[in-house]
Amino acid sequence: MNPALPCELTQAHIADLHRQAERDRTASRARRARRASRRHPATAHRSPALPRVRALLAGRTRSAS
């Protein structure tokens, strides 16, 4: 086997480990953000229909003609 090959394989493996670690960090941040948005209503996802429902309840709807 070429003596440079094991070194190159090791470098490629280390690069793969770094990419996996970055994916894991990104996934962890996304999970943390989703959890935080569920805990804090101000940052939670709101349905696009909510303003229409509020308008209907308030009687401020426009006719769709």
Secondary structure by P-SEA (a helix, b strand, c coil): cccaaaaaaaaaaaaaaaaaaaaaaaaaaaaaaaaaaaacccccccccaaaaaaaaaaccccccc
